[in-house]
């Protein structure tokens, strides 16, 4: 065993064996872990901001679809089904109903758009819906 150690030491001193020691590898792993933790904490607030932006964009899209439907169909209240299906030979007003259940939900009641900012873990239908009055209606999205 001593002869093996001496042989490996001679080879290492002569530059025949290249590689990293265990300590060097552990230091690199620790540094990478610290960098990953910093990135994760830095990006933590981004998801909340993206949910608010998505709510605002979905609300604007559905509001525009409702306004277009009401302009073309006097006296008819818009519903989700009427907006997503084609009532005539033209294209539907929106391709699909916006759905982001962990964060918010939209609903049409008597032709008016309503938004529910859903608490975490609550499914649609149990949230409290309020009239969608613009981008500020999405301020409670988390």
Secondary structure, 3 states (H helix, E strand, C coil): CHHHHHHHHHHHHCCCCCCCCHHHHHHHHHHHHHHHHHHHHHCCCHHHHHHHHHHHHHHHHHHHHHHHHHHHCCCCCCCHHHHHCCCCCCCCCCCCCCCECCCEEEEEECCEEEEEECCCCCCCCCCCEEECCCHHHHCCCC
